[in-house]
């Protein structure tokens, strides 16, 4: 059993020496998230320095084995590190789909060669990953995907299209699902494969959203040659890998709107209520007062539930159908939050640009519009309800 108090003292000393004071208080600020990659941009030189120092000690991926770029910490030790970051309100040294999605998936399904090739680069922030799952005719019904991969010796030749590729225009590698056996039952003819994006035949085009932002892209593949050795798990058995990764993705999406964010998001609701409705006492509007109290309580309960789930995963529990609960609740909670913020700000939340609105007020309208997609991305709420009905409640089809 590790001596946690001794380890906590070591982490505190390391943070005293390596965490730049300029990052304190930036823990939940999305502008201070470092994604890494070949084209990485950093909010400040201090943010880059913090990532590099953390990576050198393996603290960008605390629980990964040391041979794969991690720190080899126990679950309890990793929690000490995240707790100490939170106490100082420091941002994580590195974020991204490499750490939250493909990394854990490779640890479970990847070959030793794949782990040694990709995981250290993820942990050092050298490579940024994106996801190639959804297609124009295969979104909620993902198993209907048609992007094809035909074997030609030691390579697969890939043709087709993916859509809603988050940050595809900024990524270096993609993990994608391709159909390798068109005659098999649709779930049984799918293969999970890895590919760099800067290869002939790959075209990435941003998609403009109603909010004005473009985090999503379309991805086109025309005779793209991907080595067979890049297949994760087994040919035609990619659906097993895909489901495991979706569990990590849904937990990640829920975490964005719940766990670790309660203080900032709750404070924002309260701050806007004070700003637009005035006073330090009870809010004068009883309906808005009730909505605000209910949201803050639900946010707190959701964070605690997510924390219990994270502790179970770190103890060895593989994410299962509970990720569908988290995904539904987290995304719908965020939609409720955005609607309440708009209600609290009233007419000042209706601005798009120009005079009469400050930067935060203009952001309210855009964030409310962006939240409309929360219950679609990562698997629609309807699909999650089907999963819960079948796999948790055991209801018939």
C-alpha positions as CSV (number, residue, x, y, z in Angstrom):
1,X,0.0,0.0,0.0
2,X,1.6,3.3,-1.0
3,X,2.3,6.0,1.6
4,X,-0.2,8.5,0.3
5,X,0.8,11.3,2.6
6,X,4.5,11.0,1.6
7,X,3.4,10.9,-2.0
8,X,1.2,14.0,-1.5
9,X,4.2,15.8,-0.1
10,X,6.3,14.8,-3.1
11,X,3.6,16.0,-5.5
12,X,3.2,19.3,-3.7
13,X,6.9,19.9,-3.9
14,X,6.9,19.0,-7.6
15,X,4.1,21.4,-8.3
16,X,5.8,24.1,-6.3
17,X,8.8,23.8,-8.5
18,X,7.2,23.0,-11.9
19,X,3.7,24.6,-12.0
20,X,3.9,28.2,-13.2
21,X,2.1,30.6,-10.9
22,X,0.4,32.1,-14.0
23,X,-1.7,29.0,-14.5
24,X,-3.2,29.1,-11.0
25,X,-6.9,29.8,-11.2
26,X,-7.1,28.6,-14.9
27,X,-8.2,25.1,-14.0
28,X,-11.6,25.2,-15.7
29,X,-10.8,27.8,-18.4
30,X,-11.1,26.1,-21.8
31,X,-8.7,28.6,-23.3
32,X,-5.9,27.1,-21.1
33,X,-6.5,23.5,-22.3
34,X,-3.4,22.1,-24.0
35,X,-4.3,19.5,-26.7
36,X,-0.8,18.8,-28.1
37,X,-0.1,17.5,-31.6
38,X,2.3,18.4,-34.4
39,X,0.5,21.7,-34.9
40,X,-0.1,22.5,-31.2
41,X,-0.7,26.0,-30.1
42,X,-0.3,27.0,-26.5
43,X,-2.2,29.8,-24.7
44,X,1.1,30.8,-23.0
45,X,4.7,29.7,-22.9
46,X,4.0,28.7,-19.3
47,X,1.3,26.2,-20.4
48,X,3.7,24.6,-22.8
49,X,6.4,24.4,-20.1
50,X,4.0,22.8,-17.7
51,X,3.0,20.2,-20.3
52,X,6.6,19.3,-21.1
53,X,7.6,19.0,-17.4
54,X,4.6,16.9,-16.6
55,X,5.2,14.7,-19.6
56,X,8.8,14.1,-18.6
57,X,7.5,12.7,-15.3
58,X,4.6,10.8,-16.9
59,X,2.0,12.9,-15.2
60,X,0.1,13.7,-18.3
61,X,-1.1,10.1,-18.1
62,X,-0.6,9.3,-14.4
63,X,-1.9,5.7,-14.4
64,X,-0.4,4.5,-17.6
65,X,2.6,2.2,-17.3
66,X,6.0,3.9,-17.4
67,X,7.0,2.0,-20.5
68,X,4.2,3.7,-22.4
69,X,4.9,7.2,-21.2
70,X,2.8,7.3,-18.0
71,X,3.9,7.6,-14.4
72,X,2.8,4.1,-13.3
73,X,0.8,5.6,-10.4
74,X,-1.8,3.6,-8.5
75,X,-5.5,4.8,-8.5
76,X,-5.0,6.4,-5.1
77,X,-1.8,8.2,-6.1
78,X,-3.4,9.5,-9.3
79,X,-6.3,10.9,-7.3
80,X,-3.8,12.7,-5.1
81,X,-2.3,14.3,-8.2
82,X,-5.7,15.5,-9.5
83,X,-6.7,16.7,-6.1
84,X,-3.6,18.8,-5.8
85,X,-4.2,20.3,-9.2
86,X,-7.7,21.1,-8.2
87,X,-6.6,22.7,-4.9
88,X,-4.4,25.1,-6.9
89,X,-7.0,25.5,-9.6
90,X,-4.4,24.4,-12.2
91,X,-5.5,23.1,-15.6
92,X,-4.5,19.5,-16.5
93,X,-1.1,19.6,-18.2
94,X,-2.6,17.9,-21.3
95,X,-6.1,17.0,-22.6
96,X,-7.4,15.2,-25.7
97,X,-8.9,12.1,-27.3
98,X,-5.6,10.4,-27.1
99,X,-5.7,10.4,-23.3
100,X,-9.4,9.8,-22.9
101,X,-10.4,7.5,-25.8
102,X,-7.8,5.8,-28.0
103,X,-5.2,5.5,-25.2
104,X,-7.4,3.5,-22.8
105,X,-8.6,1.4,-25.8
106,X,-5.1,0.6,-26.9
107,X,-4.2,-0.4,-23.4
108,X,-7.0,-3.0,-23.5
109,X,-6.9,-4.1,-27.1
110,X,-3.7,-3.0,-28.8
111,X,-0.6,-5.1,-29.5
112,X,2.6,-4.3,-27.7
113,X,3.9,-2.8,-30.9
114,X,0.9,-0.5,-31.2
115,X,1.2,0.5,-27.5
116,X,4.9,1.3,-27.8
117,X,4.4,3.3,-31.0
118,X,1.4,5.4,-30.0
119,X,1.0,5.7,-26.2
120,X,4.3,7.5,-25.4
121,X,3.7,10.0,-28.2
122,X,0.2,10.7,-26.8
123,X,1.6,11.1,-23.3
124,X,4.2,13.6,-24.5
125,X,1.7,15.6,-26.4
126,X,3.3,14.9,-29.7
127,X,0.3,13.5,-31.5
128,X,-3.3,14.7,-31.6
129,X,-6.1,12.2,-32.4
130,X,-9.6,12.4,-33.9
131,X,-12.4,9.9,-34.3
132,X,-13.7,8.5,-37.6
133,X,-17.1,6.9,-36.7
134,X,-20.2,8.6,-37.9
135,X,-21.1,8.8,-41.6
136,X,-23.8,10.7,-43.5
137,X,-26.0,7.6,-43.5
138,X,-24.7,6.0,-40.3
139,X,-25.0,8.2,-37.3
140,X,-27.2,6.8,-34.6
141,X,-27.2,3.5,-36.5
142,X,-23.5,3.4,-36.5
143,X,-23.3,-0.3,-37.5
144,X,-24.7,0.6,-40.9
145,X,-21.4,2.4,-41.8
146,X,-20.3,1.9,-45.5
147,X,-16.7,3.3,-45.5
148,X,-15.0,0.4,-47.1
149,X,-11.6,-1.2,-46.7
150,X,-10.4,-3.7,-49.3
151,X,-7.3,-5.7,-48.5
152,X,-4.4,-5.5,-51.0
153,X,-1.6,-7.6,-49.6
154,X,-0.2,-5.9,-46.5
155,X,-2.5,-2.8,-46.7
156,X,-6.2,-2.0,-46.7
157,X,-7.4,0.4,-49.4
158,X,-10.0,2.7,-47.8
159,X,-12.8,4.6,-49.6
160,X,-15.7,6.5,-48.1
161,X,-16.7,9.4,-45.9
162,X,-16.9,10.2,-42.2
163,X,-18.7,13.2,-40.7
164,X,-18.8,15.0,-37.4
165,X,-15.0,14.4,-37.0
166,X,-14.3,16.6,-34.0
167,X,-11.2,18.7,-34.5
168,X,-10.2,16.6,-37.6
169,X,-8.6,19.7,-39.1
170,X,-6.2,19.9,-36.1
171,X,-5.4,16.2,-35.7
172,X,-2.5,14.1,-36.8
173,X,-4.0,10.6,-36.5
174,X,-7.5,9.1,-36.7
175,X,-9.0,6.0,-35.3
176,X,-11.8,4.9,-37.6
177,X,-14.2,2.1,-38.3
178,X,-14.3,0.6,-41.8
179,X,-16.3,-2.2,-43.4
180,X,-14.0,-5.1,-44.3
181,X,-16.7,-7.8,-45.0
182,X,-19.8,-6.4,-46.7
183,X,-21.5,-9.8,-46.7
184,X,-21.3,-10.4,-43.0
185,X,-23.9,-9.2,-40.5
186,X,-23.4,-5.5,-40.2
187,X,-21.8,-5.6,-36.7
188,X,-19.5,-8.5,-37.7
189,X,-18.0,-7.0,-40.8
190,X,-16.4,-3.9,-39.2
191,X,-12.7,-3.4,-38.5
192,X,-11.1,-0.8,-36.2
193,X,-8.0,0.7,-37.7
194,X,-5.5,3.6,-37.2
195,X,-4.3,6.0,-39.8
196,X,-2.2,9.2,-40.0
197,X,-4.1,12.0,-41.7
198,X,-1.3,13.5,-43.7
199,X,-1.3,10.6,-46.3
200,X,-2.5,10.7,-49.9
201,X,-6.2,10.5,-50.4
202,X,-7.4,12.0,-47.0
203,X,-9.3,15.3,-47.2
204,X,-10.6,17.1,-44.2
205,X,-13.3,19.9,-44.5
206,X,-14.6,21.9,-41.5
207,X,-18.4,22.0,-40.9
208,X,-19.9,25.4,-39.9
209,X,-22.4,25.2,-37.1
210,X,-25.4,27.4,-36.2
211,X,-23.3,28.8,-33.3
212,X,-20.7,30.1,-35.8
213,X,-18.0,27.7,-34.5
214,X,-16.5,24.7,-36.4
215,X,-15.3,22.0,-34.1
216,X,-16.6,19.4,-36.4
217,X,-15.4,18.3,-39.9
218,X,-16.1,16.0,-42.8
219,X,-13.5,13.5,-43.7
220,X,-13.1,11.9,-47.2
221,X,-11.0,8.9,-48.1
222,X,-10.1,8.1,-51.7
223,X,-7.9,5.0,-52.2
224,X,-6.1,5.6,-48.8
225,X,-3.6,2.9,-48.1
226,X,-3.4,1.8,-44.5
227,X,-1.1,-0.9,-43.3
228,X,-2.8,-4.1,-42.0
229,X,-0.6,-3.9,-38.9
230,X,-2.6,-0.8,-37.9
231,X,-5.7,-2.9,-37.2
232,X,-6.6,-2.9,-33.5
233,X,-7.8,-6.3,-32.2
234,X,-8.9,-8.5,-35.1
235,X,-10.1,-8.0,-38.6
236,X,-14.0,-8.0,-38.8
237,X,-14.1,-7.7,-34.9
238,X,-13.9,-4.0,-34.7
239,X,-17.4,-3.6,-33.2
240,X,-16.1,-5.0,-29.9
241,X,-13.4,-2.3,-29.8
242,X,-15.8,0.4,-31.0
243,X,-18.2,-0.3,-28.1
244,X,-15.5,-0.2,-25.6
245,X,-14.2,3.1,-26.9
246,X,-17.7,4.6,-26.9
247,X,-17.9,3.8,-23.2
248,X,-14.9,6.0,-22.7
249,X,-16.3,8.7,-25.0
250,X,-19.7,8.9,-23.3
251,X,-18.0,9.2,-19.9
252,X,-15.8,11.9,-21.3
253,X,-18.7,13.9,-22.7
254,X,-20.6,13.6,-19.5
255,X,-17.6,14.8,-17.5
256,X,-17.3,17.9,-19.6
257,X,-20.8,19.0,-18.4
258,X,-20.6,17.5,-14.9
259,X,-17.7,16.2,-13.0
260,X,-14.9,18.6,-12.2
261,X,-16.8,21.6,-13.5
262,X,-19.4,22.1,-10.8
263,X,-17.8,25.0,-9.0
264,X,-17.2,27.1,-12.1
265,X,-20.6,26.3,-13.7
266,X,-22.5,26.8,-10.5
267,X,-20.7,30.1,-9.9
268,X,-21.6,31.3,-13.3
269,X,-25.3,30.7,-12.8
270,X,-25.2,32.5,-9.5
271,X,-23.2,35.4,-10.9
272,X,-25.6,35.9,-13.8
273,X,-28.5,35.8,-11.4
274,X,-27.0,38.5,-9.3
275,X,-25.9,40.6,-12.2
276,X,-29.2,40.7,-14.0
277,X,-31.7,40.3,-11.2
278,X,-29.8,42.2,-8.5
279,X,-29.3,42.0,-4.8
280,X,-27.6,39.5,-2.5
281,X,-30.7,37.9,-1.1
282,X,-33.2,35.6,-2.6
283,X,-33.9,36.1,-6.3
284,X,-37.1,38.1,-6.8
285,X,-38.6,35.9,-9.5
286,X,-39.8,32.7,-7.7
287,X,-39.8,30.6,-10.9
288,X,-36.2,31.5,-11.8
289,X,-35.3,31.0,-8.1
290,X,-36.7,27.5,-8.2
291,X,-35.0,26.6,-11.5
292,X,-31.7,27.9,-10.3
293,X,-31.8,25.9,-7.0
294,X,-32.8,22.8,-8.8
295,X,-30.0,23.1,-11.3
296,X,-27.4,23.7,-8.7
297,X,-28.5,20.6,-6.7
298,X,-28.7,18.4,-9.7
299,X,-25.2,19.6,-10.8
300,X,-23.8,18.7,-7.3
301,X,-25.5,15.2,-7.4
302,X,-24.2,14.5,-10.9
303,X,-20.6,15.4,-10.0
304,X,-20.7,13.1,-7.0
305,X,-22.1,10.2,-9.1
306,X,-19.5,10.7,-11.7
307,X,-16.8,10.7,-9.1
308,X,-18.0,7.3,-7.8
309,X,-18.0,5.9,-11.3
310,X,-14.4,7.2,-11.9
311,X,-13.2,5.6,-8.7
312,X,-14.8,2.3,-9.8
313,X,-13.1,2.4,-13.2
314,X,-9.8,3.1,-11.6
315,X,-10.4,0.1,-9.4
316,X,-10.7,-2.1,-12.5
317,X,-14.3,-1.8,-13.4
318,X,-14.8,-1.6,-17.2
319,X,-17.2,1.1,-18.2
320,X,-20.5,-0.4,-19.2
321,X,-24.1,0.7,-19.8
322,X,-23.9,3.2,-17.0
323,X,-22.0,5.5,-19.5
324,X,-25.3,5.9,-21.4
325,X,-27.0,7.2,-18.2
326,X,-24.1,9.7,-17.8
327,X,-24.2,10.8,-21.4
328,X,-27.9,11.5,-21.3
329,X,-28.0,13.2,-18.0
330,X,-24.8,15.3,-18.5
331,X,-25.8,16.6,-21.9
332,X,-29.4,17.3,-20.9
333,X,-28.2,19.0,-17.7
334,X,-26.0,21.3,-19.9
335,X,-29.0,22.2,-22.1
336,X,-31.0,23.1,-19.0
337,X,-28.1,25.2,-17.8
338,X,-27.8,27.1,-21.0
339,X,-31.5,27.7,-21.1
340,X,-31.4,29.0,-17.6
341,X,-28.5,31.3,-18.3
342,X,-30.4,32.8,-21.2
343,X,-33.5,33.3,-19.1
344,X,-31.5,35.0,-16.4
345,X,-29.8,37.4,-18.8
346,X,-33.1,38.1,-20.7
347,X,-32.7,40.4,-23.7
348,X,-28.9,40.7,-23.0
349,X,-28.6,37.1,-24.1
350,X,-30.0,37.8,-27.5
351,X,-27.0,39.6,-29.0
352,X,-24.8,38.2,-31.8
353,X,-22.4,41.1,-32.4
354,X,-22.2,44.8,-32.3
355,X,-22.8,47.4,-29.6
356,X,-25.0,46.9,-26.6
357,X,-23.6,43.5,-25.6
358,X,-20.4,42.6,-23.9
359,X,-18.2,39.5,-24.8
360,X,-19.8,37.3,-22.2
361,X,-23.3,38.2,-23.3
362,X,-22.5,37.4,-27.0
363,X,-21.1,34.1,-25.8
364,X,-24.4,33.2,-24.1
365,X,-26.3,33.1,-27.4
366,X,-23.6,31.0,-29.1
367,X,-23.2,28.6,-26.2
368,X,-27.0,28.1,-26.1
369,X,-27.1,27.3,-29.8
370,X,-24.1,25.0,-29.5
371,X,-25.8,23.1,-26.7
372,X,-28.5,21.9,-29.1
373,X,-26.1,19.4,-30.4
374,X,-25.1,17.9,-27.0
375,X,-27.9,15.3,-27.1
376,X,-26.9,14.2,-30.6
377,X,-23.1,13.9,-30.5
378,X,-21.6,10.8,-29.0
379,X,-24.8,8.8,-29.6
380,X,-28.3,10.4,-29.4
381,X,-30.3,10.3,-26.3
382,X,-32.8,8.0,-28.0
383,X,-30.0,5.5,-28.8
384,X,-28.8,5.7,-25.2
385,X,-32.3,5.0,-23.9
386,X,-32.4,1.9,-26.1
387,X,-29.1,0.7,-24.7
388,X,-30.5,1.2,-21.1
389,X,-33.7,-0.5,-22.0
390,X,-32.0,-3.6,-23.4
391,X,-28.8,-3.9,-21.4
392,X,-29.9,-2.6,-18.0
393,X,-33.6,-3.3,-17.8
394,X,-33.6,-6.3,-20.0
395,X,-36.7,-5.2,-22.0
396,X,-37.6,-7.0,-25.2
397,X,-37.0,-5.4,-28.6
